[in-house]
Amino acid sequence: AATNLFKFLERYHPETKQEKATRLKNAAQQSEKSLAPAQVQSQQRLAFGIKNVTTLVESKKARLVVIAHDVDPIEIVVWLPALCRKMDVPYCIVKSKARLGQIVGLNTTSCVALVDVRPEDNKSLQQIVDTVNSNFAMRFKEEMHQWGGGELSEETIAKLRAQGKMA
């Protein structure tokens, strides 16, 4: 599942400085010809870094969040899964912040968010999201419902008997 995810994310790597310069240059040339203001909006489809990802999750623009497991200090990303669950954004945790960093052209990154996909990739994104939800979100709910098992310890039973609340 992780290899499919990384192959999918590779297709949406952020633009390099050279690509950005060419895009801006082409937009400037087109606006010069038509005398209209240039449309220089970036086609950002994969955002990285904790601040950007948090903003996208809070505004519900993120379609999938991928978090690295080896972030140090862990407090940087430990609250991100709870935020994703609250905002109904699918998320997953993968090994190695270095692998995530390769996708975005850095040495390492703590997390990435997929913002938008091409129409032809919607089906494969949905398959990845379904896999992610079954492995993380649904499993989390199951674990939270099974926690504790509903059995009282011997000590608690003795205390309740002493208080007269249990026969």
C-alpha positions in Angstrom: 0.0 0.0 0.0 2.8 2.4 0.8 4.5 1.9 -2.6 1.3 2.7 -4.4 0.9 5.8 -2.2 4.5 7.0 -2.9 4.1 6.3 -6.7 0.9 8.3 -6.7 2.5 11.2 -4.8 5.5 11.3 -7.1 3.2 12.5 -9.9 2.3 15.6 -7.9 5.7 16.8 -6.8 5.9 20.6 -6.2 7.3 22.7 -9.0 11.0 23.5 -8.9 12.5 27.0 -9.0 13.2 26.5 -12.8 9.6 25.4 -13.5 8.3 28.3 -11.5 10.5 30.8 -13.4 9.3 29.4 -16.7 5.7 29.6 -15.6 6.0 33.2 -14.5 7.9 34.1 -17.6 5.2 32.6 -19.9 2.4 34.3 -17.9 4.2 37.6 -18.3 4.6 37.2 -22.0 1.0 36.3 -22.4 -0.2 39.3 -20.4 2.1 41.5 -22.4 0.5 40.3 -25.6 -3.1 40.6 -24.4 -2.6 43.7 -22.2 -4.5 41.9 -19.5 -3.2 41.2 -16.0 -1.3 38.0 -15.7 -2.8 34.9 -14.1 0.2 33.6 -12.1 -1.6 31.4 -9.7 0.5 28.3 -8.8 -1.0 24.9 -9.5 -0.1 23.7 -5.9 -1.3 20.1 -5.6 1.1 18.8 -3.0 1.8 20.9 0.1 4.4 20.1 2.6 5.5 21.4 6.0 3.5 21.4 9.2 2.2 25.0 8.9 0.9 24.5 5.3 -0.6 21.1 6.0 -2.4 22.4 9.2 -3.9 25.4 7.3 -5.1 23.1 4.5 -6.6 20.6 7.0 -8.3 23.4 8.9 -9.8 24.8 5.8 -10.8 21.3 4.6 -8.9 21.7 1.4 -6.6 18.7 2.0 -7.8 15.5 0.4 -5.1 13.2 2.0 -2.5 13.9 4.7 0.6 11.7 4.9 2.6 12.0 8.2 6.1 10.6 8.8 6.6 8.3 11.7 10.1 9.5 12.7 9.6 13.2 13.3 11.7 14.5 16.1 10.5 16.0 18.4 7.2 14.0 18.0 5.2 16.9 19.5 5.4 18.6 16.1 2.9 16.2 14.5 1.3 14.2 17.4 -1.9 16.3 17.3 -2.3 16.1 13.5 -4.2 12.8 13.4 -6.7 14.1 15.9 -7.2 17.3 13.8 -7.6 15.2 10.6 -10.3 13.0 12.3 -12.1 16.1 13.6 -12.1 17.6 10.1 -12.9 14.3 8.3 -9.7 14.4 6.3 -8.1 11.0 5.6 -4.6 10.6 6.9 -1.9 7.9 7.1 1.4 7.5 8.8 4.3 6.2 6.8 7.9 5.3 7.5 10.7 7.8 7.0 10.5 11.5 6.7 13.3 11.2 4.2 11.0 9.4 1.7 8.5 12.2 2.1 11.3 14.7 1.6 12.3 13.1 -1.7 8.9 13.6 -3.1 8.9 17.4 -2.4 12.6 17.9 -3.2 13.9 18.3 0.3 16.1 16.1 2.5 13.2 15.5 5.0 9.7 16.7 5.7 7.4 15.9 8.5 4.1 15.7 6.5 2.6 16.4 3.1 -1.0 17.1 2.1 -2.5 16.3 -1.3 -4.7 19.2 -2.2 -5.9 18.5 -5.7 -5.6 15.8 -8.3 -6.0 15.6 -12.0 -9.5 14.3 -13.1 -8.0 11.1 -14.5 -6.4 10.3 -11.1 -9.6 10.6 -9.0 -10.3 6.9 -9.1 -6.8 5.9 -7.9 -6.9 8.6 -5.2 -10.2 7.1 -4.0 -8.7 3.6 -3.9 -5.8 5.0 -1.8 -8.2 6.9 0.5 -10.3 3.7 1.0 -7.2 1.8 1.9 -6.0 4.5 4.3 -9.4 4.7 6.0 -9.6 0.9 6.5 -6.0 0.8 7.8 -6.2 3.9 10.1 -9.5 5.6 10.7 -11.7 2.5 11.1 -9.0 0.7 13.0 -8.7 3.6 15.4 -12.5 3.5 16.1 -12.3 -0.2 16.8 -9.4 0.2 19.2 -11.1 3.0 21.1 -14.2 0.9 21.6 -12.3 -2.2 22.8 -10.1 -0.2 25.2 -10.5 -1.5 28.8 -12.8 -4.4 28.0 -15.4 -3.3 30.5 -14.0 -5.5 33.3 -13.3 -4.1 36.8 -10.1 -4.9 38.6 -10.1 -6.8 41.9 -9.2 -3.6 43.7 -12.2 -1.7 42.2 -14.6 -4.5 43.0 -13.4 -4.5 46.7 -13.8 -0.8 46.9 -17.4 -0.9 45.5 -18.3 -3.7 47.9 -17.0 -1.7 50.8 -19.1 1.3 49.7 -22.1 -1.0 49.4 -22.5 -0.2 45.7 -21.9 -3.8 44.6 -23.4 -7.0 46.0 
